[in-house]
């Protein structure tokens, strides 16, 4: 594919914002994406196999490859990487091969400042290539969501299920429905049911792997046997839990919060006080980030906080955001914080990270119409 006409302008902006331009291989090991990128992306990537039998995929996004290359290079941090290139994944609309550009900001321990800078980077890029367009920013926070779940006293299994559903409205609605009225019966029978009842993760994983092998199913084409086993055991445990009416009402009340960012910290504090909950450092960090965003001169009138907003990638741990044209129905940029990702990918010490990507085909389509 030919590079977009705006590529040179974006490269100039990236250089001015003190980033290291990188190129990453188109062919990537598939396991990191299958394990960490989330179900929505996992079912849309293009898989292949090397001569040695390693499962590979065409690059479906840039964050994981950039992080892998950073770990391999043993470069110091903080360090900011920029990229512009093609990604390959099945889409509901548009082609399966398209250009993305973005910045990954690694190693800055001042997370409030780094989060604000990432949002400012995305906003500056879109303002450059879409002059005169009004933008709308939607911001969410995985950490705040998880703090509410913990404060409500939900058991670990439920917290994990709801955290995984954060960013997918259908999954979250289904989880909340089960939480309000847990299903009583399981359709699992036989040896699998016995292993689930025992909670024997290792034995259940081996049993599932054997069944997949007998059926000729690849253990890497979707969820792994251990992931399937873990979720079966979790579901069995979840069926025994029912949230009180008061706690369920508080959770629904939290998810209904949708306010301008400059009043979001106050709205969260009021919610916590009314519900008798303590959100601790999660709320303090949220307020610090909001102040950092405002200090960078971003138009606060364009930024809203939606407590139910997330993005369907499993590696996000804190801030998540999307930027669209005012009145538009598709995001032009999306990003967030992923503090656990580099450790999961093999980094010897924890490296915080935050970043964003923009969809260049969507931007070019907008550039062809008058603002």
VOPAGU-2260 file (C-alpha; in pm, 1 decimal, decimal comma):
REM VOPAGU-2260
SITE   aa  ch    i         X         Y         Z
SITE  UNK   A    0       0,0       0,0       0,0
SITE  UNK   A    1     108,8     357,8     -66,2
SITE  UNK   A    2     182,6     570,0     241,1
SITE  UNK   A    3     -86,7     829,0     316,3
SITE  UNK   A    4     -27,2    1184,4     195,9
SITE  UNK   A    5     -23,3    1306,6     556,2
SITE  UNK   A    6     258,8    1069,1     656,3
SITE  UNK   A    7     535,1    1329,5     624,9
SITE  UNK   A    8     343,0    1581,9     837,1
SITE  UNK   A    9     292,9    1319,0    1106,6
SITE  UNK   A   10     661,3    1220,6    1099,4
SITE  UNK   A   11     758,4    1586,4    1144,0
SITE  UNK   A   12     523,2    1617,3    1441,5
SITE  UNK   A   13     664,8    1301,6    1599,9
SITE  UNK   A   14    1020,4    1432,0    1565,4
SITE  UNK   A   15     921,0    1764,7    1721,3
SITE  UNK   A   16     771,8    1576,9    2017,6
SITE  UNK   A   17    1102,2    1402,2    2095,8
SITE  UNK   A   18    1024,3    1049,7    1983,4
SITE  UNK   A   19    1246,1     777,9    1836,7
SITE  UNK   A   20    1100,7     660,5    1504,9
SITE  UNK   A   21    1099,3     280,2    1484,8
SITE  UNK   A   22    1012,9      13,2    1232,6
SITE  UNK   A   23     897,2    -325,7    1352,2
SITE  UNK   A   24     868,8    -649,6    1156,7
SITE  UNK   A   25     543,4    -725,2     977,7
SITE  UNK   A   26     562,8   -1091,7    1079,3
SITE  UNK   A   27     531,5   -1131,0    1456,5
SITE  UNK   A   28     517,9   -1418,9    1707,0
SITE  UNK   A   29     147,5   -1482,4    1761,6
SITE  UNK   A   30     152,9   -1589,3    2126,7
SITE  UNK   A   31     180,4   -1239,8    2282,5
SITE  UNK   A   32    -126,0   -1124,6    2088,8
SITE  UNK   A   33    -321,7   -1442,0    2163,0
SITE  UNK   A   34    -237,3   -1418,8    2533,1
SITE  UNK   A   35    -259,6   -1045,3    2601,7
SITE  UNK   A   36    -443,1    -849,1    2334,4
SITE  UNK   A   37    -798,3    -953,0    2420,9
SITE  UNK   A   38   -1066,4   -1162,2    2257,4
SITE  UNK   A   39   -1187,4    -889,2    2021,4
SITE  UNK   A   40    -846,6    -857,9    1852,9
SITE  UNK   A   41    -753,5   -1223,9    1891,1
SITE  UNK   A   42   -1032,3   -1346,9    1665,0
SITE  UNK   A   43    -943,4   -1096,9    1391,2
SITE  UNK   A   44    -569,7   -1154,7    1342,6
SITE  UNK   A   45    -417,1   -1341,3    1047,9
SITE  UNK   A   46    -220,6   -1648,0    1160,5
SITE  UNK   A   47      47,8   -1846,3     981,5
SITE  UNK   A   48     325,2   -2087,4    1078,5
SITE  UNK   A   49     702,7   -2081,2    1040,5
SITE  UNK   A   50     910,9   -2364,9     897,4
SITE  UNK   A   51     992,3   -2468,6    1253,7
SITE  UNK   A   52     626,6   -2481,8    1356,6
SITE  UNK   A   53     614,6   -2151,0    1545,4
SITE  UNK   A   54     277,6   -1978,6    1524,2
SITE  UNK   A   55     318,2   -1635,7    1365,4
SITE  UNK   A   56      81,8   -1357,1    1266,3
SITE  UNK   A   57      76,2   -1050,7    1047,8
SITE  UNK   A   58     126,7    -743,7    1266,9
SITE  UNK   A   59    -226,0    -661,3    1396,8
SITE  UNK   A   60    -117,2    -357,2    1601,4
SITE  UNK   A   61     201,3    -181,6    1710,8
SITE  UNK   A   62     204,7    -162,1    2091,1
SITE  UNK   A   63     312,5    -520,2    2160,9
SITE  UNK   A   64     582,7    -528,8    1885,3
SITE  UNK   A   65     726,1    -193,0    1996,8
SITE  UNK   A   66     742,8    -317,1    2356,8
SITE  UNK   A   67     905,5    -645,9    2251,1
SITE  UNK   A   68    1168,7    -459,3    2049,8
SITE  UNK   A   69    1233,7    -224,8    2342,5
SITE  UNK   A   70    1294,2    -521,6    2574,0
SITE  UNK   A   71    1522,0    -690,6    2319,0
SITE  UNK   A   72    1726,8    -373,1    2267,8
SITE  UNK   A   73    1775,6    -323,8    2644,6
SITE  UNK   A   74    1734,6      49,8    2586,7
SITE  UNK   A   75    1708,9     276,7    2887,7
SITE  UNK   A   76    1394,9     455,9    2996,1
SITE  UNK   A   77    1211,5     685,7    2988,0
SITE  UNK   A   78    1193,5     656,0    2611,2
SITE  UNK   A   79     931,8     758,0    2356,3
SITE  UNK   A   80     883,2     558,6    2036,3
SITE  UNK   A   81     684,4     663,4    1730,0
SITE  UNK   A   82     571,4     454,8    1434,9
SITE  UNK   A   83     374,5     476,1    1112,5
SITE  UNK   A   84     295,4     167,0     910,8
SITE  UNK   A   85      47,3     -95,0     803,7
SITE  UNK   A   86    -143,1    -327,3    1032,7
SITE  UNK   A   87    -334,0    -636,5     927,5
SITE  UNK   A   88    -656,2    -755,4    1087,3
SITE  UNK   A   89   -1012,4    -830,9     991,0
SITE  UNK   A   90   -1243,0    -533,0    1029,3
SITE  UNK   A   91   -1616,7    -491,0    1033,8
SITE  UNK   A   92   -1578,6    -199,0     793,1
SITE  UNK   A   93   -1294,1     -95,6     565,3
SITE  UNK   A   94   -1004,5    -300,9     436,0
SITE  UNK   A   95    -812,7    -560,7     632,1
SITE  UNK   A   96    -482,5    -382,3     562,7
SITE  UNK   A   97    -456,7     -20,7     674,8
SITE  UNK   A   98    -217,5     237,6     816,4
SITE  UNK   A   99    -180,8     338,3    1179,2
SITE  UNK   A  100      53,2     583,7    1349,4
SITE  UNK   A  101     119,0     646,0    1714,5
SITE  UNK   A  102     350,8     697,5    2009,2
SITE  UNK   A  103     443,1     456,0    2288,8
SITE  UNK   A  104     574,7     637,0    2598,2
SITE  UNK   A  105     774,3     395,8    2816,6
SITE  UNK   A  106     931,2     424,8    3159,5
SITE  UNK   A  107     807,1     760,3    3291,4
SITE  UNK   A  108     723,3     706,4    3660,3
SITE  UNK   A  109     515,1    1025,0    3672,0
SITE  UNK   A  110     207,1     851,3    3537,6
SITE  UNK   A  111     -19,9    1155,8    3561,0
SITE  UNK   A  112     217,8    1361,3    3346,4
SITE  UNK   A  113     276,6    1075,5    3100,7
SITE  UNK   A  114     -97,3    1008,9    3064,1
SITE  UNK   A  115    -163,6    1376,9    2998,9
SITE  UNK   A  116     122,4    1391,2    2748,6
SITE  UNK   A  117     -12,2    1089,1    2558,0
SITE  UNK   A  118    -355,2    1246,5    2527,5
SITE  UNK   A  119    -192,7    1575,0    2423,0
SITE  UNK   A  120      15,3    1391,3    2159,4
SITE  UNK   A  121    -297,3    1235,1    2008,9
SITE  UNK   A  122    -487,9    1563,4    2019,3
SITE  UNK   A  123    -198,3    1752,2    1856,1
SITE  UNK   A  124    -172,9    1497,1    1575,2
SITE  UNK   A  125    -543,9    1513,0    1496,2
SITE  UNK   A  126    -549,3    1892,4    1518,0
SITE  UNK   A  127    -259,6    1903,1    1269,9
SITE  UNK   A  128    -412,1    1675,2    1007,1
SITE  UNK   A  129    -773,6    1786,2    1059,5
SITE  UNK   A  130    -746,8    2164,8    1092,9
SITE  UNK   A  131   -1071,7    2330,6    1188,8
SITE  UNK   A  132   -1234,0    2009,3    1310,2
SITE  UNK   A  133   -1381,6    2006,0    1658,0
SITE  UNK   A  134   -1278,5    1694,9    1847,6
SITE  UNK   A  135   -1450,9    1495,5    2121,7
SITE  UNK   A  136   -1244,0    1300,4    2375,3
SITE  UNK   A  137   -1391,3    1019,1    2584,8
SITE  UNK   A  138   -1183,8     908,1    2880,3
SITE  UNK   A  139   -1222,4     605,5    3107,1
SITE  UNK   A  140   -1015,7     453,3    3385,3
SITE  UNK   A  141    -963,3      81,8    3445,5
SITE  UNK   A  142    -805,1     150,0    3786,2
SITE  UNK   A  143   -1108,2     343,2    3912,3
SITE  UNK   A  144   -1338,5      65,6    3790,2
SITE  UNK   A  145   -1134,7    -201,6    3968,5
SITE  UNK   A  146   -1116,6      11,7    4285,5
SITE  UNK   A  147   -1497,8      30,8    4291,5
SITE  UNK   A  148   -1525,1    -347,3    4248,8
SITE  UNK   A  149   -1280,7    -404,8    4534,9
SITE  UNK   A  150   -1453,2    -149,6    4760,7
SITE  UNK   A  151   -1786,9    -324,6    4702,6
SITE  UNK   A  152   -1633,4    -643,2    4842,4
SITE  UNK   A  153   -1670,4    -851,6    4528,1
SITE  UNK   A  154   -1471,4   -1177,2    4537,0
SITE  UNK   A  155   -1164,0   -1203,7    4317,1
SITE  UNK   A  156   -1334,4   -1416,1    4051,7
SITE  UNK   A  157   -1606,0   -1158,6    3995,0
SITE  UNK   A  158   -1357,1    -872,3    3993,5
SITE  UNK   A  159   -1155,9   -1050,7    3724,9
SITE  UNK   A  160   -1460,3   -1124,6    3510,4
SITE  UNK   A  161   -1590,8    -769,1    3527,4
SITE  UNK   A  162   -1243,4    -625,0    3464,7
SITE  UNK   A  163   -1212,1    -840,9    3151,3
SITE  UNK   A  164   -1554,5    -720,2    3036,3
SITE  UNK   A  165   -1460,6    -353,9    3082,0
SITE  UNK   A  166   -1448,8    -205,1    2733,2
SITE  UNK   A  167   -1710,3    -436,9    2583,0
SITE  UNK   A  168   -2066,7    -321,4    2649,5
SITE  UNK   A  169   -2225,5    -661,4    2562,0
SITE  UNK   A  170   -1981,1    -852,7    2784,5
SITE  UNK   A  171   -2029,7    -608,3    3071,4
SITE  UNK   A  172   -2409,1    -623,4    3042,4
SITE  UNK   A  173   -2398,5   -1004,7    3040,6
SITE  UNK   A  174   -2169,8   -1010,5    3344,6
SITE  UNK   A  175   -2393,8    -769,8    3535,9
SITE  UNK   A  176   -2700,1    -978,2    3448,3
SITE  UNK   A  177   -2529,6   -1289,7    3585,9
SITE  UNK   A  178   -2419,0   -1097,4    3893,5
SITE  UNK   A  179   -2776,7    -988,8    3962,9
SITE  UNK   A  180   -2920,8   -1335,4    3896,7
SITE  UNK   A  181   -2649,9   -1603,4    3894,2
SITE  UNK   A  182   -2734,1   -1902,0    3668,7
SITE  UNK   A  183   -2817,9   -2201,3    3885,2
SITE  UNK   A  184   -2736,4   -2488,5    3654,8
SITE  UNK   A  185   -2427,0   -2579,8    3459,8
SITE  UNK   A  186   -2445,3   -2764,2    3129,0
SITE  UNK   A  187   -2104,7   -2923,1    3190,1
SITE  UNK   A  188   -2114,9   -3295,9    3252,9
SITE  UNK   A  189   -1886,3   -3595,5    3291,5
SITE  UNK   A  190   -1512,8   -3578,0    3357,9
SITE  UNK   A  191   -1493,5   -3204,5    3287,8
SITE  UNK   A  192   -1763,0   -3132,0    3546,9
SITE  UNK   A  193   -1575,6   -3332,8    3809,3
SITE  UNK   A  194   -1248,0   -3151,9    3741,0
SITE  UNK   A  195   -1423,6   -2814,1    3750,3
SITE  UNK   A  196   -1586,1   -2903,9    4081,6
SITE  UNK   A  197   -1245,7   -3003,0    4223,3
SITE  UNK   A  198   -1094,0   -2676,0    4100,3
SITE  UNK   A  199    -796,6   -2869,4    3960,1
SITE  UNK   A  200    -664,1   -2621,7    3701,1
SITE  UNK   A  201    -367,3   -2832,7    3589,6
SITE  UNK   A  202    -566,3   -3153,2    3538,9
SITE  UNK   A  203    -853,0   -2971,2    3368,3
SITE  UNK   A  204    -611,6   -2792,1    3131,2
SITE  UNK   A  205    -451,5   -3124,4    3036,6
SITE  UNK   A  206    -792,8   -3283,4    2979,6
SITE  UNK   A  207    -905,1   -2997,0    2754,3
SITE  UNK   A  208    -575,1   -3000,7    2561,9
SITE  UNK   A  209    -617,6   -3373,8    2499,5
SITE  UNK   A  210    -971,2   -3324,9    2375,3
SITE  UNK   A  211    -863,7   -3046,3    2141,3
SITE  UNK   A  212    -582,9   -3260,8    2002,4
SITE  UNK   A  213    -819,5   -3552,9    1940,4
SITE  UNK   A  214   -1059,0   -3319,3    1760,2
SITE  UNK   A  215    -778,2   -3176,4    1545,8
SITE  UNK   A  216    -811,8   -2827,8    1695,7
SITE  UNK   A  217    -511,5   -2599,1    1730,1
SITE  UNK   A  218    -435,8   -2492,7    2087,0
SITE  UNK   A  219    -316,6   -2153,5    1955,5
SITE  UNK   A  220    -603,9   -2063,7    1722,6
SITE  UNK   A  221    -814,6   -1922,2    2004,4
SITE  UNK   A  222    -822,1   -1949,8    2380,6
SITE  UNK   A  223    -554,2   -2177,0    2523,5
SITE  UNK   A  224    -652,0   -2491,5    2720,0
SITE  UNK   A  225    -533,9   -2329,1    3044,3
SITE  UNK   A  226    -742,2   -2017,7    2975,3
SITE  UNK   A  227   -1050,5   -2227,9    2900,6
SITE  UNK   A  228    -993,5   -2428,9    3218,5
SITE  UNK   A  229    -944,9   -2118,2    3429,6
SITE  UNK   A  230   -1264,7   -1962,1    3300,0
SITE  UNK   A  231   -1466,1   -2280,3    3357,6
SITE  UNK   A  232   -1350,0   -2292,4    3719,0
SITE  UNK   A  233   -1417,0   -1920,8    3763,5
SITE  UNK   A  234   -1769,2   -1958,2    3624,7
SITE  UNK   A  235   -1840,9   -2238,2    3870,0
SITE  UNK   A  236   -1721,1   -2019,7    4156,5
SITE  UNK   A  237   -1916,5   -1718,4    4029,7
SITE  UNK   A  238   -2244,5   -1909,1    4033,1
SITE  UNK   A  239   -2224,3   -1923,6    4411,5
SITE  UNK   A  240   -2205,6   -1542,6    4455,1
SITE  UNK   A  241   -2489,5   -1291,4    4455,6
SITE  UNK   A  242   -2432,7    -919,9    4514,1
SITE  UNK   A  243   -2659,2    -741,0    4762,7
SITE  UNK   A  244   -2922,1    -507,2    4620,9
SITE  UNK   A  245   -2744,0    -207,5    4775,8
SITE  UNK   A  246   -2404,9    -300,9    4631,1
SITE  UNK   A  247   -2554,3    -376,9    4289,9
SITE  UNK   A  248   -2731,1     -39,3    4287,3
SITE  UNK   A  249   -2402,2     131,3    4377,8
SITE  UNK   A  250   -2222,2     -43,6    4091,3
SITE  UNK   A  251   -2492,5      57,4    3843,8
SITE  UNK   A  252   -2479,0     412,3    3978,9
SITE  UNK   A  253   -2104,5     426,3    3925,1
SITE  UNK   A  254   -2132,2     301,2    3566,5
SITE  UNK   A  255   -2389,3     574,7    3494,4
SITE  UNK   A  256   -2139,3     855,0    3569,5
SITE  UNK   A  257   -2072,9    1050,3    3248,4
SITE  UNK   A  258   -1951,5    1404,9    3312,4
SITE  UNK   A  259   -1704,5    1664,7    3180,4
SITE  UNK   A  260   -1351,2    1582,1    3292,0
SITE  UNK   A  261   -1312,3    1901,8    3494,2
SITE  UNK   A  262   -1594,2    1787,2    3725,7
SITE  UNK   A  263   -1521,3    1412,9    3716,7
SITE  UNK   A  264   -1304,4    1388,7    4030,3
SITE  UNK   A  265   -1576,2    1564,6    4229,4
SITE  UNK   A  266   -1844,8    1337,5    4085,0
SITE  UNK   A  267   -1643,4    1028,8    4180,0
SITE  UNK   A  268   -1581,0    1160,7    4531,4
SITE  UNK   A  269   -1954,0    1228,8    4576,2
SITE  UNK   A  270   -2041,4     882,0    4448,3
SITE  UNK   A  271   -1794,4     718,4    4687,6
SITE  UNK   A  272   -1922,9     919,0    4985,1
SITE  UNK   A  273   -2288,0     841,6    4906,8
SITE  UNK   A  274   -2211,7     470,1    4863,1
SITE  UNK   A  275   -1990,1     454,5    5172,8
SITE  UNK   A  276   -1688,4     343,4    4968,8
SITE  UNK   A  277   -1322,0     440,3    4974,8
SITE  UNK   A  278   -1146,8     463,1    4637,6
SITE  UNK   A  279    -812,4     551,2    4799,1
SITE  UNK   A  280    -515,6     629,9    4578,0
SITE  UNK   A  281    -711,5     548,2    4261,5
SITE  UNK   A  282    -916,2     865,5    4307,9
SITE  UNK   A  283    -609,7    1070,4    4404,6
SITE  UNK   A  284    -428,7     956,7    4089,0
SITE  UNK   A  285    -736,5    1031,6    3878,1
SITE  UNK   A  286    -750,0    1388,7    4010,6
SITE  UNK   A  287    -375,5    1435,1    3952,9
SITE  UNK   A  288    -411,6    1322,6    3591,6
SITE  UNK   A  289    -705,7    1555,7    3529,5
SITE  UNK   A  290    -499,2    1845,6    3665,7
SITE  UNK   A  291    -204,5    1746,2    3444,0
SITE  UNK   A  292    -429,4    1735,4    3136,2
SITE  UNK   A  293    -562,8    2082,4    3212,7
SITE  UNK   A  294    -209,4    2216,0    3273,0
SITE  UNK   A  295    -112,5    2119,9    2915,6
SITE  UNK   A  296    -377,6    2353,2    2780,1
SITE  UNK   A  297    -602,1    2086,3    2633,6
SITE  UNK   A  298    -959,1    2208,1    2573,1
SITE  UNK   A  299   -1139,7    2063,7    2875,8
SITE  UNK   A  300   -1475,9    2131,6    2709,9
SITE  UNK   A  301   -1392,1    1859,8    2454,2
SITE  UNK   A  302   -1307,4    1594,1    2716,8
SITE  UNK   A  303   -1562,4    1382,9    2903,3
SITE  UNK   A  304   -1523,6    1105,3    3159,4
SITE  UNK   A  305   -1749,4     802,7    3113,3
SITE  UNK   A  306   -1719,2     554,8    3401,5
SITE  UNK   A  307   -1839,2     267,3    3180,5
SITE  UNK   A  308   -1596,9     344,4    2897,9
SITE  UNK   A  309   -1312,9     103,6    2828,1
SITE  UNK   A  310   -1125,4     -32,1    2528,4
SITE  UNK   A  311   -1133,5    -400,6    2422,6
SITE  UNK   A  312    -766,1    -481,1    2481,9
SITE  UNK   A  313    -674,5    -690,2    2785,0
SITE  UNK   A  314    -342,4    -518,9    2854,5
SITE  UNK   A  315    -483,0    -182,2    2966,8
SITE  UNK   A  316    -441,6    -106,5    3338,2
SITE  UNK   A  317    -542,7     257,2    3392,8
SITE  UNK   A  318    -628,2     545,6    3161,5
SITE  UNK   A  319    -813,5     458,3    2840,5
SITE  UNK   A  320    -927,3     713,7    2584,8
SITE  UNK   A  321   -1062,3     764,9    2236,0
SITE  UNK   A  322   -1078,0    1078,4    2022,5
SITE  UNK   A  323   -1339,3    1129,8    1751,0
SITE  UNK   A  324   -1457,1    1416,7    1536,9
SITE  UNK   A  325   -1735,3    1606,7    1711,7
SITE  UNK   A  326   -2055,5    1425,8    1615,7
SITE  UNK   A  327   -1862,6    1137,2    1457,2
SITE  UNK   A  328   -1946,6     774,5    1527,0
SITE  UNK   A  329   -1598,6     621,8    1482,7
SITE  UNK   A  330   -1283,3     688,1    1685,9
SITE  UNK   A  331    -991,1     846,5    1504,9
SITE  UNK   A  332    -745,3     774,7    1786,8
SITE  UNK   A  333    -741,7     541,9    2083,4
SITE  UNK   A  334    -498,3     463,7    2359,2
SITE  UNK   A  335    -431,3     400,6    2723,6
SITE  UNK   A  336    -197,3     287,4    3000,3
SITE  UNK   A  337     -48,2     -64,6    3014,3
SITE  UNK   A  338     180,4     -88,1    3318,3
SITE  UNK   A  339     187,3    -470,2    3336,1
SITE  UNK   A  340     242,0    -539,7    2967,0
SITE  UNK   A  341     620,9    -516,5    2945,9
SITE  UNK   A  342     668,3    -742,7    3248,2
SITE  UNK   A  343     435,8    -999,7    3090,8
SITE  UNK   A  344     638,1    -973,6    2769,1
SITE  UNK   A  345     961,1   -1054,1    2953,4
SITE  UNK   A  346    1104,0    -729,1    3093,5
SITE  UNK   A  347    1319,1    -802,6    3399,8
SITE  UNK   A  348    1190,2    -499,8    3589,4
SITE  UNK   A  349     849,0    -327,5    3575,3
SITE  UNK   A  350     829,2     -59,6    3305,0
SITE  UNK   A  351     520,5     163,6    3300,8
SITE  UNK   A  352     381,7     248,9    2960,3
SITE  UNK   A  353     113,8     454,6    2790,5
SITE  UNK   A  354      43,7     516,6    2423,5
SITE  UNK   A  355    -202,9     570,6    2142,6
SITE  UNK   A  356    -267,9     489,5    1777,3
SITE  UNK   A  357    -456,5     677,4    1507,6
SITE  UNK   A  358    -647,0     530,6    1211,9
SITE  UNK   A  359    -509,1     709,1     906,3
SITE  UNK   A  360    -774,7     581,5     664,2
SITE  UNK   A  361   -1049,1     733,5     878,7
SITE  UNK   A  362    -857,6    1060,8     899,2
SITE  UNK   A  363    -810,1    1072,7     521,4
SITE  UNK   A  364   -1181,3    1009,1     467,1
SITE  UNK   A  365   -1263,2    1307,4     689,3
SITE  UNK   A  366   -1008,7    1527,7     512,4
SITE  UNK   A  367   -1203,0    1477,2     190,6
SITE  UNK   A  368   -1510,7    1641,5     343,4
SITE  UNK   A  369   -1547,2    2000,3     460,9
SITE  UNK   A  370   -1533,6    2053,7     839,8
